[in-house]
Amino acid sequence: GMQSHLQALLSLYKLFCPNLVTITLPGKTKTYFKNSEGPWKAAISAIRQRNQGSSPLAQAAFLGTTRPQSRKRKWNGQLAIPASSANNLKEDMEKNCVDLFSTNEIFPVEQLQTFPQLLQNIHRLEFPSQMGSVITNPLLLHYMNCIKDESIYLRLYYWMGQILQEECTWCVVENTDEKEFKSFLETVYKAECFLQEGFSACEEFLYKSLPLWDGSSCRPEVLQLMSWIPISSSSEIKSYLYHPLAQLFFTSSIYFKCSVLESLKELLRNWLNCNMIHMDPEFNS
């Protein structure tokens, strides 16, 4: 019979293999299947408009969604440690004659310069309001490793995810400054190497953007970030990492193939190291 779900399936067959479906289908059919070509069409349109320099700007190809709004600020403007709000808070408290800092005064994070300072004041530090400033400061990265606070990672994840989405040169039409984006990816990679673990925001960014990647934009930086993807299930790795890479791998140069294999080898090494750190001593063998 002509149930709606069967009509939808037949219309899908008729779209890709019209010779297989000879019956006439109604013009309006309920959509049961996502259009898998959506992100590709958006990416092609974005590249075409970028090359032609046409106006108005096309929508972003990022996951086939609408283009993120252009930001007036640069990402690297958030990497300087701002003055701590603790000083202002202390002044307000003193005005009210309430001395809450007499026993546990906050150490201003912008004054943190040496490792001994970190050790002496580790119980009196607080993270800056701009979490982006953490990834360029080795002392704050040490502190981040010591203080296992989920809210810290959530703040960093949100900030990093926004920047990666808005600055990605192959996903957003108006972002053509590849040098800036490469610099940011390199900064993030150095922070991951320092922490010896990958950021979940980078993992999500790679999974979303690899299907739209041309294999040449920011290639070294993308492959470096790939080597720090956290341990995932094999099904996730296959669908989100291997399949998009396979599209490029079989049609690219020998240099690209070797670069991908080197990145995957580093990924395996990082997984093994991580597994050894968290391994139960009783199961050493």
N, C-alpha and C positions, 0 to 999 in steps of 0.2 A: 504493500500500500504506500500512499504518499505521506508518510509521517514526516514531521518537520526535520527530525534529525537525519533521516535518510535522504531527504531533499538536500540538506546541507552537505552531506557526504558526496552525493552525486554531483552537486554543483562544483565541488572541489575537484573531482575527477574531470569534469567537463572543462574546467579552467586549464588544467595541465595536460590532459589527454582527451581532447574533444572527440577523437575517433572512437573512444570506448563508450561514450554515452550518446545514444541516438534519440532518446525521448526528449520532448520539450519540457523544460522546467520553468516554473513561475519566475518572474523577474525579481520579486522581493522574497528573499529566503533568509530566515533567521540565521545569524552568524554563530556557529559553534566552534570555529577554528580560528585561531589568531593568524594574521597575515605574517608569515615568517620572513617575507621580503621587506617588511616595513623598515627595519634599521638599515638594510643595505640601500634601499631607495633613498632614504634620508641622507645617508653618507655620500652617495654618488651625487645627489643634488647639492649637498654642501660643498663638495670639492669643485663641482662645475661652477657654482656661483662664486666661490673663492677665486678660481682661476680667471673667470670673466670679469671679476670686480663689479658685479651687478649690484643694484640697490633697488628695493630695500633688502636687508640681510635675510638669508633663509633661516629657517628654524634649525636648531641643533640636531645632530644625528645621535646625540648621546642617548642610547637605549631607545631611540625612536620617540623620545619625549620632546616637549617644547624646549626652546632654547633658554638656558639659564640667563637671567637678567645680567647685563653688563655691570661689573663693579667699578666704582670710581677709584678704588685703592689697589695697590700692588701687594702681592703675597709677601714680599720680603719686607714690607713695612711693619709686619707683625712679628718679626724675628728679634727685635730689640727688647730687652727686658724692661718693662715699665716700672716706674716707681711704685713701691708697695703701698697698698691702701692701709697697711697697718699703722703707718705714722699718722695719717689723718684721723684714723679711728682713735688712736691714743690721745691726740689733742682734744678730740670731742669729749672723750671720757674725762680728761683732766678738767675741762671746763665745767663738767657736771660734778666734779669732786668725787669721781668714782675711779679708784685706782685698781683696775682689774689686771694690769700688767706688771704689778710689783713682783709677783712670784714667777711669772712665765712670760716675759716680754718677747714679742715676736722679733726675730732677726730679719731686717730688710733684705729681700732676696737680691736686689740690685747691688748690694755691697758684698755679695759672696764672690770671692776672687780666688781662693786657694782651697786645696783639699783639706788641710788642717782646720780651716774655718768651717768647712762642711761637717767634719767630725765633731767639732766643739759645739756647733749650733744646730745639729740635725733635728733635735727635739723642739727647736724654736723657729723652724722655717715653715713657710706656706708657699704654695705655688702661685706664680703671677697670674694676673687676670687674663693675659694673652698667652694661651697655651702654646701658640706657635713658637714663642721664644725659647721653649724648652728644648726643641730638637737641635738647636745649634750650640747648646751650652752643656759641655761634658759633666760639670758638677751637678746640674739639675737632672741630667740623665741618670747619674749615679743615685741621686735622691729618689728619682722615679722608680729605680730598681729596688730600693730599700723599702719604700712606702707602697705597699700593695693595696692601693685604694682604687676601687672600681670606677669611682666618679672621675678620677684623673684620666683614666683611659677613655672614658666616655667623652670627656671634654676634648681630648686630643683627637679622638676618632671623628667627632662632629666637625671640628675645624679642618682637619686634613681632608676629609671626604668632600667638603664644600670646595676647598681650593683645587683639588684634583679634578673635580667635575667642571669647574668654571674656567680652569686654565688649560685644559686638554686641547692641544692644537689640532688634533684630527677629529674631534667631536664637536667643537663649537666653532662656527663659521668665522666669527670676528676675531678669534684668537690666532694670530699668525706669527707671533713672536716665539719661535721654537727655542731660541737661546734661553729665554727666561724660564720656559717650562722645563727645559733640560736641567737648568740650574736647580730648580726646585726638586725634581726627581733625584738628582745627585745628593742634595742635602738630606732628603728623606732616607735614601739608601745608606748614607754614612751613619745616620742615627740608628737604623736597624742593625748595622754591623756592630755598633757600639753596644747596643742592648742585647745582641745575639738572639733577636727574635723579630719576626715580621709584624707590621701593623695590620690590623684587620681592615682598616680603611683602604690600604693599598691592595689587599687581596680582593676586596669588593670592586675597587676601581679596575683592576686587571681583568677580572671576570666579565665586567660590563663593557670594557672598551676594546678588548682583544678581538672580538668579532668585527670591529670596525677599523682595526689597525691595518695600515698598508705595509708594515714590515720594515719601513725605512725611517719614519719619524721617530726621533729619540730612541733609536734601536738599542744602543748600549745600555741606556738607563732603564728601559723597559725590561730588558733581559736580566739586568741586575736585580731589579725589584722582584722578578719572577723567582729568583733563587731563594727568596725569603718568605714564600707563601707558607703559612702555618700548615701543620699536618692536617689533611682532610681525608674524607672518604674517597675510595677509588672512583665511585660513580661521579662525584663532583669534579674530581680532577679530569676525568675523561670528557665530560660534557662541557666544562667551563674553560679548561686549559688546553687539553690535547686536540680537541676537534678544531677550535679556531686556529691553532698553530699548524695543524696538518694542512689546512687550506693554503697557507703560505709556504710551508716547508717543501712541498712537492713541486712548487713552481718557482722556487727561488734559487739563488746562486749557492755554490758549495760553501762560500764564506758564511752565508746566513745559516745554512744547515749546521755547520760546525759551531757557530755562536749559540744556536738553540740547544745543541747537545751539551755544550759546555755549561750553559745555564741550568739545564736539568740535572747535570752531574753535581753542580753546586747545591741545588735544591735537595738532592738525595743526601749529600754530606751534611747539610744543615739539619735535615730531619733525623739522621742518625745521631748527631751530637745532641740534639734536643731530647731524643729518646733515651740516651745514656744518662743525661742529667736527671731525668724523672724516673729512671728505672728503679724498681724495688730491689734493694741489696740482696734479698733472698733469691732473686732470679737472675743473678749475674751471668750465669752460663747461657 
